[in-house]
């Protein structure tokens, strides 16, 4: 059996260029040397087949180039899209996303966050299931943490990209109120173990202000389970005239349940989503929803994370993302 080829060392590149190993290391990182020297070293490294040893580099720098990215629930199609976009943004800066899924479970979320910390990721980027959990404080004290979606109220984070959920919920409920709806069911991924998440609280406040009957119903993100919950909502003795879903993935369950019951979305029941997944535009009828600017969210989250890793000061550590209603055909006047 052939033995694996020996890895070319930094010393061999130094000998080939007549430079010290320190100078070669600087040149390969584009630091403290002339452009001419940098190009000469890179050419020699390429000819010798030199590749940096990631373990050695981590030992020297104290960094792994790995960023833990912890998703709240990847059954949510929009979260899948967001995590992929964040991964691309990090990769553009030579950082690599290690994406894990909390599956909507707050206990699993904290366990995975601690595991990522113990694996020495350079930073943790999290879309939290339970943003008020006490455990976030200790984690944020041990490595840079950037929150996306909801702020971690008990932790000192390195940055936050926050959705203005109050404005988004106000916009949706005022829109439905203007269409004449007075009974609204709100499907939320919140579990009984994590009550009073900010968005749920904002629904109650807005409903009281507008005089709406708004019932919050916990609902899993997975399509089959969301369909089952929506079926129960639509089959009620006095069902709401509108269903507001805290993700477009939940809204797809309402569409499926309506089809099973021979009901037509946009005629027999109004449905509104909350994140503008691309699939929502091709439904029949297209889903009225809320756009948060996913591309900007991913870019800002990556920017704050890389700045925290590199110890750079940033003027704006808290980014507030404003909602934009995308009115289509799934919500009608009653």
Secondary structure, DSSP 8 states (H G I E B T S, - for coil): ---------HHHHHHHHT--HHHHHHHHTT-SS-HHHHHHHHHHHHHHT----HHHHHHHHS--SEEEEEES-TTSHHHHHHHHHHHHHHHHTT-EEEEEE-TT-HHHHHHHHHHHHHTT-SEEEE--SSTT-THHHHHHHHSEEEEEES--TTS--SEEEEE-HHHHHHHHHHHHHHTT--EEEEEE---GGG---HHHHHHHHHHHHHT-EEEEEE--SSHHHHHHHHHHHHTSTT--SEEEESSHHHHHHHHHHHHHTT--BTTTBEEE-SS--GGGGGSSS--BEEE--HHHHHHHHHHHHHHHHTT---S--EEEE--EEE--SS----
